[in-house]
């Protein structure tokens, strides 16, 4: 490399700080860069599994019931940044690399975990806080679902029961602002799930018949 293109004020010497400090610093910078890309954060809706994103990826949704922070050993820990990181990574992997939701979700979860640990918060404490609200939110009616919520994660996760509940809320006019596209998507997914379940039942029936011969 030409001398003019080197770093004149930062010679190529080993940094005199622990590796974990460098990793934490770089991860924090990466997370800040991702947060700056988010065009809109919406905390005014009911969102299954706490967070999601719009179909165009321009809006990150965080459930309105989830507190913005929790306390760990006297320290207030704000959670939005970790959820935003997860959703941004997941959405990008699905849209740009055509990954299946389950694969993208696993990678996004690892990134989320790394960011939490980099801030010296045990993953167990963070996850315990989150799981508490996943349960409570999952038990209630979905009264205010975003009309442009991307349903691909729920479809790929085969969450047929959740989709049925969302459809029921629309049918009962509890979601009067639900867009026609959202209604059509739910109907299409429900039809696809029913067909998939029919095929699975037929396959299982044939397998049972073979074993009984």
N, C-alpha and C positions, 0 to 999 in steps of 0.2 A: 504494500500500500504506500502511495506517495506521502511524504511527510506533510504536505499541505492538506491532506485529507485525514490526517490523524487528529487526535485530541491534544493540542499543545498544552492545555492546562490540566490534563488528566492523563498522565502517562500510564502505560499498560502495566500496572502493578496490582498485586492482589489487595483487595479492599481489607482494611483492618477492622472488620465488623463480622459478626457471625453470619453464616449463610441464611439462617432463618430470618434475620433482620432484613437482609436484602430482598428475600422472597416476599416478606410481609409488605415492605415498602412498594415493590413493583406491583403486587396484587392490589394494594390500596389505590395506586395510580390507575391501574387498569379498570378497577371498579368505578372510580370517579369519572373516567372517560366514558364508560358505558352509561352511567347515570346522566351525563350531559346529553346523551343522544336521545333520551326518552322525551318524546314530544308532549305527552300528556299522562298524568297519573290521576286515576279516578278512584276515590274511596267512598263513593256514595251508593254503591250497589251491593247486592248479595252475589257472592261469587263462590261456586262450589270449590272445595279444597283450598280456600283462602285467597288464591290469586289466579289470574288468567290474563288474556290479551285479546285485543280486537282482531278481527280477521285481517285487517291491513297492517297490523303490528304497530300502529301509531299510538295506541292507548294501552297502558298497563292498568289492569284492574286489581285492586286489593279489597277484600271484603270489608264492608263498613263496620262490622262488629269486632274486627280484630284491633286490639289496642296498638297504638303506634310504637309502644315500647314496653319493656318489662325490666324488672329490677334484679340484678345479679350481684350479690355481695355488696349491696349499697350503691351499685353503679347502674345508671339508667342506660339500657341498651335499645337503641332505635332499630326496628326490624325492617322497615320499608326497603332500605338499600339492598338487603340480602334477597328479598323476594323479587325486587326489580331485576337484580342480576340473574336470578334463576329464570325468570320469564323471558328476559331478553336473549339469553343464551339458548334456551329451549326453542323459542320461536325462530331464531336465526338458523339453527341446525335443521329444523323441519323444513323451512321455506327455501333456504339456500343450498343445503346438502341433501335434501329429500330423505332425511332420516325418519324412521318410524318414531312415533311419539315416545314409546317406552325407552328406546335407546337415547333419544335426545333428553328425556327426563332424567335418566341416570347421570348423564354427563353434566347437566345443569345442576343436579343435586350435589355432585362432587365440587363444582365451582362454588356453589352456595356454602357448602361446608368449609371449604378452604378459606373463604372470606370471613366466615364466623370465627374460625380458629385463629386467623391472622389478627383478629381484634381481641385475642386472648379471652374468648368466650367459649366454654366447653360446648361442644355440639349437643351433648345430652341435655344440658340446661336449656339451650335454645329450642331443641326439638320438643322437649317436654312442654314448653310454653305453647308452641305451635299446635301440637296434637290436642291440647286441651280445647282449643277453639275450633279445630277441625270437627271434633265430635259435636260440640254444641251447635255449630252452624249446620252440620249435616242433618241434625234432627229437626230443624225448623222448616217451615214453608219457604220456598224461594219466591219471595214477594217482589223483588226488584232486580231481575236479571238484566244485564246489559243487552240491548237489542242487537249489537254487533259482536257479541262474544264469540270467539273462535271455538267451535265445538269439536274440532279435530281431536284434541286430547281426550275428551270424554268418549268419542267414538272409538279411537284406537285403544283406549283402556277397557273397552267393552263394558262401560258403565251403563248398561241398559236400564237399570232401576232409576238412576239419576235422570236419564233422558225422559223416561216415562213421567217422573215427577214434574219435570219442567214442562212437558206437554200438558199435563193435568192442570198446572197453574194457568197456562194460556187458555185452555178449554174452559176453565172456570172464570175466565176474564179477570184473573188476578194480575195478569201482565198485559194490560190494555195497550201499552205502547210497543209491544213486541212487533218487530218488523215482519213483513210478509216473508222476507227471505229467511228469517230465523224460524218462522213457523214451517216453511217448506223444508228447511234443513232437518228440523226435528222429525217431521213426517217421513222424510226419506231415510233417515237413520233408523227410525223405529221399524220401517219396512225391511231394511237391510238386516237388522238384528233378528227380526222374526224369521226371516228366511235362513239366516245363519243358524239359529237355534233349531229350526226344522231339519236342516241338513245334519246338524250334530246329533239330533235325536235319531234320525234315520240311520246314521252311521253306527251309533251305539247299538241300535236294535239289530243291525246286521252282524255286528261283532258278537253280540250275545248269542245270536242264532248259530253262529259258527262254532262258538265254544261249547254249545249244548249238543252238537252233533256227535 
